Amino acid sequence: MPESFKKLYLMKKTLMFLMPAMLLASCAGGNADKDKAKNEYKNALSDSITIAERQIDSCENKIKILTDNVNQWLRDFTVVDNKREVESYYIFNGWQDRYPLQNTGLVARISNGERLELIAALKGSTFNNIRVECGENAVESAIVPHDQALNYRREGLNTVMFSGAQADSVANLIADNELNNISVVFLEDGKTKGSWRMPEDYKKMVSATWMLYSSRTQQIKLENYMKLLCRKIEILRTHKDRE
């Protein structure tokens, strides 16, 4: 047998003996990679659970502080259940007898549905939105068309109710500037129909209402977020147990 054929024959026999070992090594390496990936995944799940648990602890601490604040501020408010109103509302103590307004002014209240409501009134003219001014700062409400519901007129007094994000911004500006001069400008389709300088007792009332409302709103958001975190942990633990 030629020398070249002998070498080729020996190489084939060698490969035949080595192939099983190579396959076993390959399988062992593949299993090791799978185990490593599985462990890394479980560790990632554990880390995510730990982070979510810490976030829950943080939420609980913040909620406790907000709850204490809300309970304290609620003492300064009266619940009014007027049959003429769709739902009851919270109003700053002493203002339940001053509302509905009989003259030009601005009142804040919180509906039973956790909504901040600003009720503005202008004597002798009509309007459909307001702008609150304090120094160089100014915030404008949304426009509420005359509809005899949220914008109604009676005996020379035009009363309009505002709510939503823009009303929140108006109340926030007043609360932030309670010690400063604040003016309310009454507008109708962009035209000034009247102006009113806010007295101290009005500023105090709106500021207190905003503080209660904003704290309660934050409290609700954190409570809802904490529920989501608890649900997230349940899902993560379910995936971890399956591994």
MARBANU-96545 format. One record per residue (C-alpha): residue number from 0; residue in one letter; x, y, z. Coordinates in steps of 0.02 Angstrom, whole numbers, plus 32768, in hexadecimal, padded with zeros to 4 digits. Layout:
@resi:NUM; resn:A; xx:X; yy:Y; zz:Z;
...
END
This chain:
@resi:0; resn:M; xx:8000; yy:8000; zz:8000;
@resi:1; resn:P; xx:804A; yy:80A7; zz:7FCF;
@resi:2; resn:E; xx:8084; yy:8116; zz:805E;
@resi:3; resn:S; xx:8005; yy:819F; zz:8034;
@resi:4; resn:F; xx:7F74; yy:8125; zz:8040;
@resi:5; resn:K; xx:7FB4; yy:80E6; zz:80E7;
@resi:6; resn:K; xx:7FB5; yy:8197; zz:812D;
@resi:7; resn:L; xx:7F05; yy:81B8; zz:80EE;
@resi:8; resn:Y; xx:7EC7; yy:8114; zz:8139;
@resi:9; resn:L; xx:7F14; yy:813F; zz:81E2;
@resi:10; resn:M; xx:7EC5; yy:81ED; zz:81E0;
@resi:11; resn:K; xx:7E18; yy:81A4; zz:81BF;
@resi:12; resn:K; xx:7E2A; yy:8127; zz:824D;
@resi:13; resn:T; xx:7E65; yy:81B0; zz:82C2;
@resi:14; resn:L; xx:7DD0; yy:821D; zz:8295;
@resi:15; resn:M; xx:7D59; yy:818C; zz:82B4;
@resi:16; resn:F; xx:7D9D; yy:817A; zz:8365;
@resi:17; resn:L; xx:7D9D; yy:8236; zz:8385;
@resi:18; resn:M; xx:7CEF; yy:825E; zz:8343;
@resi:19; resn:P; xx:7C8D; yy:821B; zz:83DA;
@resi:20; resn:A; xx:7CFF; yy:8279; zz:8451;
@resi:21; resn:M; xx:7CEA; yy:8319; zz:83ED;
@resi:22; resn:L; xx:7C2E; yy:8305; zz:83EC;
@resi:23; resn:L; xx:7C2B; yy:82E8; zz:84A8;
@resi:24; resn:A; xx:7C97; yy:8381; zz:84C3;
@resi:25; resn:S; xx:7C25; yy:83E8; zz:8454;
@resi:26; resn:C; xx:7B8A; yy:83B0; zz:84B3;
@resi:27; resn:A; xx:7BDD; yy:83D2; zz:8559;
@resi:28; resn:G; xx:7C0D; yy:8480; zz:851F;
@resi:29; resn:G; xx:7B5C; yy:84A1; zz:84E0;
@resi:30; resn:N; xx:7B0F; yy:8469; zz:8585;
@resi:31; resn:A; xx:7B88; yy:84D7; zz:85E5;
@resi:32; resn:D; xx:7B55; yy:856E; zz:857C;
@resi:33; resn:K; xx:7A9D; yy:8548; zz:8598;
@resi:34; resn:D; xx:7AB7; yy:8538; zz:8654;
@resi:35; resn:K; xx:7B17; yy:85DB; zz:8657;
@resi:36; resn:A; xx:7A8E; yy:8636; zz:85F6;
@resi:37; resn:K; xx:7A0A; yy:85EB; zz:8668;
@resi:38; resn:N; xx:7A65; yy:8623; zz:8705;
@resi:39; resn:E; xx:7A7F; yy:86D1; zz:86BF;
@resi:40; resn:Y; xx:79C5; yy:86DD; zz:8697;
@resi:41; resn:K; xx:7995; yy:86A5; zz:8747;
@resi:42; resn:N; xx:7A0F; yy:8722; zz:8792;
@resi:43; resn:A; xx:79C5; yy:87AC; zz:8725;
@resi:44; resn:L; xx:7916; yy:877D; zz:8762;
@resi:45; resn:S; xx:7953; yy:8781; zz:8817;
@resi:46; resn:D; xx:79A1; yy:882C; zz:87FC;
@resi:47; resn:S; xx:7900; yy:886F; zz:87AF;
@resi:48; resn:I; xx:789C; yy:882E; zz:8842;
@resi:49; resn:T; xx:7913; yy:8880; zz:88BD;
@resi:50; resn:I; xx:7908; yy:8927; zz:8862;
@resi:51; resn:A; xx:7849; yy:891F; zz:885F;
@resi:52; resn:E; xx:7844; yy:88F5; zz:8919;
@resi:53; resn:R; xx:78B1; yy:898D; zz:893F;
@resi:54; resn:Q; xx:783E; yy:89F9; zz:88D6;
@resi:55; resn:I; xx:77A9; yy:89B9; zz:8939;
@resi:56; resn:D; xx:7800; yy:89E5; zz:89DC;
@resi:57; resn:S; xx:7821; yy:8A94; zz:8999;
@resi:58; resn:C; xx:776B; yy:8AA6; zz:8963;
@resi:59; resn:E; xx:772D; yy:8A6D; zz:8A0D;
@resi:60; resn:N; xx:7797; yy:8AF0; zz:8A66;
@resi:61; resn:K; xx:775C; yy:8B7B; zz:89F3;
@resi:62; resn:I; xx:76A6; yy:8B43; zz:8A00;
@resi:63; resn:K; xx:76B1; yy:8B46; zz:8ABE;
@resi:64; resn:I; xx:76EF; yy:8BFA; zz:8ABD;
@resi:65; resn:L; xx:766A; yy:8C30; zz:8A3F;
@resi:66; resn:T; xx:75E1; yy:8BD6; zz:8A9F;
@resi:67; resn:D; xx:7612; yy:8C30; zz:8B3F;
@resi:68; resn:N; xx:7610; yy:8CD7; zz:8AE2;
@resi:69; resn:V; xx:7568; yy:8CB4; zz:8A91;
@resi:70; resn:N; xx:7519; yy:8C80; zz:8B36;
@resi:71; resn:Q; xx:755B; yy:8D1D; zz:8B89;
@resi:72; resn:W; xx:751F; yy:8D93; zz:8AFF;
@resi:73; resn:L; xx:7474; yy:8D40; zz:8AF6;
@resi:74; resn:R; xx:7450; yy:8D8B; zz:8BA1;
@resi:75; resn:D; xx:744E; yy:8E36; zz:8B4C;
@resi:76; resn:F; xx:73C6; yy:8E02; zz:8AD1;
@resi:77; resn:T; xx:730B; yy:8DE8; zz:8AD6;
@resi:78; resn:V; xx:72AB; yy:8D69; zz:8A6E;
@resi:79; resn:V; xx:7215; yy:8DBA; zz:8A19;
@resi:80; resn:D; xx:718A; yy:8D4C; zz:89D6;
@resi:81; resn:N; xx:7119; yy:8DBF; zz:8973;
@resi:82; resn:K; xx:7083; yy:8D6D; zz:891E;
@resi:83; resn:R; xx:7095; yy:8DE9; zz:888F;
@resi:84; resn:E; xx:7145; yy:8DAA; zz:886C;
@resi:85; resn:V; xx:716E; yy:8D08; zz:8811;
@resi:86; resn:E; xx:71E3; yy:8CD0; zz:889C;
@resi:87; resn:S; xx:7221; yy:8D09; zz:8945;
@resi:88; resn:Y; xx:72C2; yy:8D6E; zz:8955;
@resi:89; resn:Y; xx:7346; yy:8DA9; zz:89CF;
@resi:90; resn:I; xx:7357; yy:8E63; zz:89EF;
@resi:91; resn:F; xx:73CA; yy:8EC4; zz:8A64;
@resi:92; resn:N; xx:737C; yy:8EE1; zz:8B10;
@resi:93; resn:G; xx:7313; yy:8F7E; zz:8B17;
@resi:94; resn:W; xx:72F6; yy:8F84; zz:8A5C;
@resi:95; resn:Q; xx:7260; yy:8F11; zz:8A59;
@resi:96; resn:D; xx:71F7; yy:8FAA; zz:8A86;
@resi:97; resn:R; xx:7250; yy:901C; zz:8A0B;
@resi:98; resn:Y; xx:7232; yy:8FAC; zz:8975;
@resi:99; resn:P; xx:71DD; yy:8FB8; zz:88F8;
@resi:100; resn:L; xx:722D; yy:9061; zz:88D9;
@resi:101; resn:Q; xx:71BB; yy:90F9; zz:88D5;
@resi:102; resn:N; xx:723E; yy:916E; zz:888F;
@resi:103; resn:T; xx:72E1; yy:916F; zz:882C;
@resi:104; resn:G; xx:735B; yy:90EF; zz:8870;
@resi:105; resn:L; xx:73AD; yy:9044; zz:8862;
@resi:106; resn:V; xx:738E; yy:8FAA; zz:88CD;
@resi:107; resn:A; xx:73E5; yy:8F00; zz:88CE;
@resi:108; resn:R; xx:739A; yy:8E5C; zz:8904;
@resi:109; resn:I; xx:73BA; yy:8DA1; zz:88F0;
@resi:110; resn:S; xx:7331; yy:8D31; zz:88AC;
@resi:111; resn:N; xx:7309; yy:8C89; zz:88FA;
@resi:112; resn:G; xx:7356; yy:8C3F; zz:885D;
@resi:113; resn:E; xx:7401; yy:8C88; zz:888C;
@resi:114; resn:R; xx:73F9; yy:8D15; zz:880B;
@resi:115; resn:L; xx:7432; yy:8DC7; zz:882E;
@resi:116; resn:E; xx:73B0; yy:8E47; zz:87F9;
@resi:117; resn:L; xx:73C7; yy:8F03; zz:87EB;
@resi:118; resn:I; xx:7328; yy:8F6B; zz:87E7;
@resi:119; resn:A; xx:733F; yy:901D; zz:87AB;
@resi:120; resn:A; xx:72B9; yy:90A3; zz:87AC;
@resi:121; resn:L; xx:72B0; yy:9150; zz:875B;
@resi:122; resn:K; xx:722C; yy:91D2; zz:8784;
@resi:123; resn:G; xx:71EA; yy:9240; zz:86F9;
@resi:124; resn:S; xx:7239; yy:91EB; zz:8663;
@resi:125; resn:T; xx:7255; yy:9143; zz:860F;
@resi:126; resn:F; xx:72F0; yy:90D7; zz:85F8;
@resi:127; resn:N; xx:7324; yy:9027; zz:85C7;
@resi:128; resn:N; xx:73D4; yy:9015; zz:860C;
@resi:129; resn:I; xx:744C; yy:9066; zz:8686;
@resi:130; resn:R; xx:7503; yy:9093; zz:8692;
@resi:131; resn:V; xx:755A; yy:909A; zz:873A;
@resi:132; resn:E; xx:75EC; yy:9112; zz:8744;
@resi:133; resn:C; xx:7675; yy:9122; zz:87C6;
@resi:134; resn:G; xx:7707; yy:9191; zz:8797;
@resi:135; resn:E; xx:7750; yy:914C; zz:86F6;
@resi:136; resn:N; xx:76F6; yy:90A6; zz:870A;
@resi:137; resn:A; xx:764D; yy:9085; zz:86BD;
@resi:138; resn:V; xx:75E2; yy:8FEA; zz:86A3;
@resi:139; resn:E; xx:7543; yy:8FE1; zz:863C;
@resi:140; resn:S; xx:74B1; yy:8F6A; zz:8651;
@resi:141; resn:A; xx:7458; yy:8F0B; zz:85C8;
@resi:142; resn:I; xx:73C6; yy:8F5F; zz:856F;
@resi:143; resn:V; xx:731B; yy:8F26; zz:85AD;
@resi:144; resn:P; xx:728E; yy:8F59; zz:8536;
@resi:145; resn:H; xx:71EC; yy:8FA1; zz:8578;
@resi:146; resn:D; xx:7179; yy:8F0B; zz:8591;
@resi:147; resn:Q; xx:7116; yy:8F2E; zz:8631;
@resi:148; resn:A; xx:716E; yy:8E99; zz:8681;
@resi:149; resn:L; xx:7228; yy:8EBD; zz:869B;
@resi:150; resn:N; xx:7214; yy:8F70; zz:865D;
@resi:151; resn:Y; xx:7171; yy:8FBE; zz:8696;
@resi:152; resn:R; xx:712C; yy:906D; zz:86AE;
@resi:153; resn:R; xx:70B0; yy:90A7; zz:8730;
@resi:154; resn:E; xx:707F; yy:9155; zz:876C;
@resi:155; resn:G; xx:7116; yy:91AB; zz:8720;
@resi:156; resn:L; xx:7192; yy:912D; zz:8765;
@resi:157; resn:N; xx:71F1; yy:90BA; zz:86EE;
@resi:158; resn:T; xx:7235; yy:901D; zz:8743;
@resi:159; resn:V; xx:72AA; yy:8FA1; zz:86EF;
@resi:160; resn:M; xx:72F2; yy:8EFD; zz:872F;
@resi:161; resn:F; xx:73A0; yy:8EC6; zz:86F8;
@resi:162; resn:S; xx:73F4; yy:8E1D; zz:8711;
@resi:163; resn:G; xx:747D; yy:8DB7; zz:86C3;
@resi:164; resn:A; xx:7537; yy:8DD3; zz:86A8;
@resi:165; resn:Q; xx:752A; yy:8E8E; zz:8685;
@resi:166; resn:A; xx:74C0; yy:8EAD; zz:871F;
@resi:167; resn:D; xx:7541; yy:8E4B; zz:8784;
@resi:168; resn:S; xx:75C9; yy:8EBF; zz:8741;
@resi:169; resn:V; xx:7564; yy:8F58; zz:8774;
@resi:170; resn:A; xx:754E; yy:8F17; zz:8826;
@resi:171; resn:N; xx:7605; yy:8EE5; zz:882F;
@resi:172; resn:L; xx:763D; yy:8F95; zz:87FD;
@resi:173; resn:I; xx:75CE; yy:8FE2; zz:8883;
@resi:174; resn:A; xx:760F; yy:8F69; zz:8908;
@resi:175; resn:D; xx:76C4; yy:8F8D; zz:88D9;
@resi:176; resn:N; xx:76A7; yy:9048; zz:88E7;
@resi:177; resn:E; xx:7631; yy:9053; zz:897B;
@resi:178; resn:L; xx:769A; yy:90DE; zz:89C9;
@resi:179; resn:N; xx:76A3; yy:9144; zz:8928;
@resi:180; resn:N; xx:7628; yy:91B1; zz:88CC;
@resi:181; resn:I; xx:75B8; yy:914C; zz:8859;
@resi:182; resn:S; xx:753C; yy:918A; zz:87D8;
@resi:183; resn:V; xx:74B4; yy:912B; zz:877D;
@resi:184; resn:V; xx:748D; yy:916A; zz:86CE;
@resi:185; resn:F; xx:73E4; yy:9138; zz:8686;
@resi:186; resn:L; xx:73E7; yy:9118; zz:85CA;
@resi:187; resn:E; xx:736A; yy:90F6; zz:8542;
@resi:188; resn:D; xx:73B0; yy:90B9; zz:849D;
@resi:189; resn:G; xx:7456; yy:910B; zz:84C7;
@resi:190; resn:K; xx:740C; yy:91B4; zz:84F9;
@resi:191; resn:T; xx:741D; yy:91F5; zz:85AB;
@resi:192; resn:K; xx:7372; yy:9207; zz:85FD;
@resi:193; resn:G; xx:73AA; yy:922A; zz:86AF;
@resi:194; resn:S; xx:7437; yy:921D; zz:872D;
@resi:195; resn:W; xx:7438; yy:91F3; zz:87E6;
@resi:196; resn:R; xx:74C3; yy:91FB; zz:8866;
@resi:197; resn:M; xx:74BE; yy:9162; zz:88D5;
@resi:198; resn:P; xx:74A8; yy:9184; zz:8991;
@resi:199; resn:E; xx:750F; yy:9127; zz:8A13;
@resi:200; resn:D; xx:7482; yy:90B5; zz:8A4D;
@resi:201; resn:Y; xx:7460; yy:907E; zz:899B;
@resi:202; resn:K; xx:7517; yy:9056; zz:897D;
@resi:203; resn:K; xx:751F; yy:8FF3; zz:8A1F;
@resi:204; resn:M; xx:7484; yy:8F8F; zz:89EF;
@resi:205; resn:V; xx:74C4; yy:8F63; zz:8940;
@resi:206; resn:S; xx:7572; yy:8F3B; zz:8982;
@resi:207; resn:A; xx:752F; yy:8EC5; zz:8A08;
@resi:208; resn:T; xx:74BE; yy:8E70; zz:8989;
@resi:209; resn:W; xx:7550; yy:8E57; zz:8913;
@resi:210; resn:M; xx:75BE; yy:8E0E; zz:899C;
@resi:211; resn:L; xx:7538; yy:8D8E; zz:89CB;
@resi:212; resn:Y; xx:7511; yy:8D65; zz:8916;
@resi:213; resn:S; xx:75C6; yy:8D53; zz:88DB;
@resi:214; resn:S; xx:75F5; yy:8CE5; zz:8970;
@resi:215; resn:R; xx:755D; yy:8C77; zz:8958;
@resi:216; resn:T; xx:7582; yy:8C69; zz:889D;
@resi:217; resn:Q; xx:7636; yy:8C34; zz:88C0;
@resi:218; resn:Q; xx:75F8; yy:8BB8; zz:8940;
@resi:219; resn:I; xx:7581; yy:8B67; zz:88C3;
@resi:220; resn:K; xx:7608; yy:8B5E; zz:883D;
@resi:221; resn:L; xx:7683; yy:8B0B; zz:88B3;
@resi:222; resn:E; xx:7600; yy:8A8F; zz:88EF;
@resi:223; resn:N; xx:75D9; yy:8A5E; zz:883C;
@resi:224; resn:Y; xx:7692; yy:8A52; zz:8812;
@resi:225; resn:M; xx:76AF; yy:89E3; zz:88A9;
@resi:226; resn:K; xx:7625; yy:896D; zz:886C;
@resi:227; resn:L; xx:767E; yy:8962; zz:87C4;
@resi:228; resn:L; xx:7722; yy:893A; zz:881B;
@resi:229; resn:C; xx:76D0; yy:88B0; zz:8882;
@resi:230; resn:R; xx:7688; yy:8866; zz:87E3;
@resi:231; resn:K; xx:7733; yy:8873; zz:8790;
@resi:232; resn:I; xx:7783; yy:8812; zz:881F;
@resi:233; resn:E; xx:7700; yy:8789; zz:8811;
@resi:234; resn:I; xx:7725; yy:8775; zz:8757;
@resi:235; resn:L; xx:77E2; yy:8775; zz:8772;
@resi:236; resn:R; xx:77D5; yy:86F1; zz:87FB;
@resi:237; resn:T; xx:7767; yy:8685; zz:878C;
@resi:238; resn:H; xx:77EB; yy:868A; zz:8703;
@resi:239; resn:K; xx:7875; yy:8667; zz:8781;
@resi:240; resn:D; xx:781C; yy:85CF; zz:87C8;
@resi:241; resn:R; xx:7809; yy:8586; zz:871A;
@resi:242; resn:E; xx:78C4; yy:8586; zz:86FE;
END
